[in-house]
Amino acid sequence: MVQERHIFASYTSNPSPTYPELSASWRSCHACPSPLALRGASTKKVAIVTGSSSGLGRAIAQAYAREGALVACVDFSPLARSAIVEETAVNTDELIRQNGGSAIFGQTDVGDSQAMKNLVKTTVSEFRRLDILVNNAGISVEARDPLPLDLTPEESWDLTMKINARSVFLGTKFAITQMLAQDPHPSGDRGWIINISSIMGGIAGEGNPSYCASKGAVSSLTRQVAIEYAKDRIRCNAICPGYTQTAIFSEATKSGTSFAGMHRKHPFGGPGKPEDIARSPVVLASDDAAWLTGANMFVDGGYTAR
Ligand SMILES: NC(=O)c1ccc[n+]([C@@H]2O[C@H](COP(=O)([O-])OP(=O)(O)OC[C@H]3O[C@@H](n4cnc5c(N)ncnc54)[C@H](O)[C@@H]3O)[C@@H](O)[C@H]2O)c1
């Protein structure tokens, strides 16, 4: 419980980095060999992945790098949040470079407007353009401490909406501004926005009022952006993962949700692994998904099929 409070406090009390500080904290590797373009593209795509230090974001950043994208890894902290050994051994951007890919890291609070603006600016100054934004960073206060709505502290609601929903609005706003200003990708497309929502963006979750509302906002905004910017050839889709074995998942299982129960709810092989989710953002940013926009894609081992 003490540790939980500590995690909660760290999201509220740390100030966002200013632009010069942010700039100084970016690390890059210009000497990396040129990998392949992202599948279906003739030019390497530049991707921002938020929440890249742990869990799904880490797996998505690696999947993009393997497909040849230049990746801006973005997180509150360069260090993985969890005690998952593979995640803490080496930071995501470093791992990508070790494997021959191109990646930079930027310390960013995704709920902060100026920090998100700077993130896009710094990515473009490093990689010259921005093609893909994955709004992945998110929190679940209620995974640690599930409560019915009448007992939910207002601070939990505000923090959850800030990190899970406001961040998607901000990231999308500044990414689209850049995508509209730059030359289109050689494919003729201007950009790909991929939001990591949740099954709880579409269904209810007991004891999770703030989380459900925040993910409902993400799923709804996905449709709105898709309609608004279809004329500009900017696609916007969301992935709605089922329970996936990351730091958030281990907090949920520690707070009383049984692993066996969770297993039963995912008919196809039980709760997922980050790699099970990470393939979908690659497809969504490729020519294989050329006519796909405004979709909320449930990648959940069958959880919501019941
Ligand atoms: N794991 C699941 O079961 C599951 C299921 C459905 C949806 N999701 C969603 O997937 C996304 C990733 O979750 P995960 O399971 O990988 O969690 P995680 O806790 O393993 O990783 C989340 C990452 O986001 C970062 N982050 C948190 N607040 C931030 C902030 N203000 N600014 C920048 N970075 C911040 C954390 O430092 C961490 O590295 C979240 O949006 C989550 O809601 C997860």
PDBQT file of the ligand as one rigid body, heavy atoms in Angstrom, charges set to zero:
ROOT
HETATM    1  N1  LIG A 401      -2.166  -4.392 -19.406  1.00  0.00    +0.000 N 
HETATM    2  C1  LIG A 401      -3.459  -4.477 -19.643  1.00  0.00    +0.000 C 
HETATM    3  O1  LIG A 401      -4.128  -5.442 -19.201  1.00  0.00    +0.000 OA
HETATM    4  C2  LIG A 401      -4.152  -3.444 -20.495  1.00  0.00    +0.000 A 
HETATM    5  C3  LIG A 401      -5.418  -3.755 -21.008  1.00  0.00    +0.000 A 
HETATM    6  C4  LIG A 401      -6.090  -2.813 -21.775  1.00  0.00    +0.000 A 
HETATM    7  C5  LIG A 401      -5.495  -1.592 -22.047  1.00  0.00    +0.000 A 
HETATM    8  N2  LIG A 401      -4.257  -1.310 -21.541  1.00  0.00    +0.000 N 
HETATM    9  C6  LIG A 401      -3.690   0.000 -21.852  1.00  0.00    +0.000 C 
HETATM   10  O2  LIG A 401      -2.433  -0.168 -22.453  1.00  0.00    +0.000 OA
HETATM   11  C7  LIG A 401      -1.613   0.968 -22.186  1.00  0.00    +0.000 C 
HETATM   12  C8  LIG A 401      -0.274   0.494 -21.651  1.00  0.00    +0.000 C 
HETATM   13  O3  LIG A 401      -0.492  -0.183 -20.429  1.00  0.00    +0.000 OA
HETATM   14  P1  LIG A 401       0.529  -1.264 -19.851  1.00  0.00    +0.000 P 
HETATM   15  O4  LIG A 401      -0.281  -2.409 -19.409  1.00  0.00    +0.000 OA
HETATM   16  O5  LIG A 401       1.643  -1.479 -20.803  1.00  0.00    +0.000 OA
HETATM   17  O6  LIG A 401       1.004  -0.487 -18.546  1.00  0.00    +0.000 OA
HETATM   18  P2  LIG A 401       2.458  -0.261 -17.902  1.00  0.00    +0.000 P 
HETATM   19  O7  LIG A 401       2.182   0.319 -16.579  1.00  0.00    +0.000 OA
HETATM   20  O8  LIG A 401       3.273  -1.514 -18.000  1.00  0.00    +0.000 OA
HETATM   21  O9  LIG A 401       3.109   0.822 -18.851  1.00  0.00    +0.000 OA
HETATM   22  C9  LIG A 401       2.599   2.136 -18.922  1.00  0.00    +0.000 C 
HETATM   23  C10 LIG A 401       3.736   3.082 -19.222  1.00  0.00    +0.000 C 
HETATM   24  O10 LIG A 401       3.169   4.397 -19.332  1.00  0.00    +0.000 OA
HETATM   25  C11 LIG A 401       4.032   5.289 -18.643  1.00  0.00    +0.000 C 
HETATM   26  N3  LIG A 401       3.310   6.462 -18.166  1.00  0.00    +0.000 N 
HETATM   27  C12 LIG A 401       2.374   6.514 -17.199  1.00  0.00    +0.000 A 
HETATM   28  N4  LIG A 401       1.992   7.783 -16.996  1.00  0.00    +0.000 NA
HETATM   29  C13 LIG A 401       2.699   8.545 -17.853  1.00  0.00    +0.000 A 
HETATM   30  C14 LIG A 401       2.755   9.933 -18.109  1.00  0.00    +0.000 A 
HETATM   31  N5  LIG A 401       2.027  10.816 -17.425  1.00  0.00    +0.000 N 
HETATM   32  N6  LIG A 401       3.587  10.374 -19.093  1.00  0.00    +0.000 NA
HETATM   33  C15 LIG A 401       4.343   9.500 -19.784  1.00  0.00    +0.000 A 
HETATM   34  N7  LIG A 401       4.343   8.184 -19.570  1.00  0.00    +0.000 NA
HETATM   35  C16 LIG A 401       3.524   7.703 -18.609  1.00  0.00    +0.000 A 
HETATM   36  C17 LIG A 401       4.587   4.481 -17.468  1.00  0.00    +0.000 C 
HETATM   37  O11 LIG A 401       5.788   5.045 -16.962  1.00  0.00    +0.000 OA
HETATM   38  C18 LIG A 401       4.777   3.117 -18.097  1.00  0.00    +0.000 C 
HETATM   39  O12 LIG A 401       6.076   2.963 -18.651  1.00  0.00    +0.000 OA
HETATM   40  C19 LIG A 401      -2.399   1.831 -21.203  1.00  0.00    +0.000 C 
HETATM   41  O13 LIG A 401      -3.052   2.874 -21.890  1.00  0.00    +0.000 OA
HETATM   42  C20 LIG A 401      -3.417   0.862 -20.629  1.00  0.00    +0.000 C 
HETATM   43  O14 LIG A 401      -4.572   1.502 -20.170  1.00  0.00    +0.000 OA
HETATM   44  C21 LIG A 401      -3.566  -2.225 -20.773  1.00  0.00    +0.000 A 
ENDROOT
TORSDOF 0
